[in-house]
Amino acid sequence: MITLTVNIDNKKSERAVKAVLDALGLNYNVDKPQTLEQYNADLEEGNSEIEKGNFISADQLKAEASKW
């Protein structure tokens, strides 16, 4: 399988690319950019996990990865 990433900045081009992919019978996913609110919520969630102690150090990660 090959994955192509196409950056489109207008609806007209988006519709045209989707039409071509549909005509070719190809499967595709549409990823929407993360909003500022979603980004900030993710940061808050990560900070909360750190405050709870739910993290490992870089050295711990290296030790864990060496077992893979």
Order of alpha helices (4+ residues) and beta strands (2+ residues): alpha-alpha-alpha
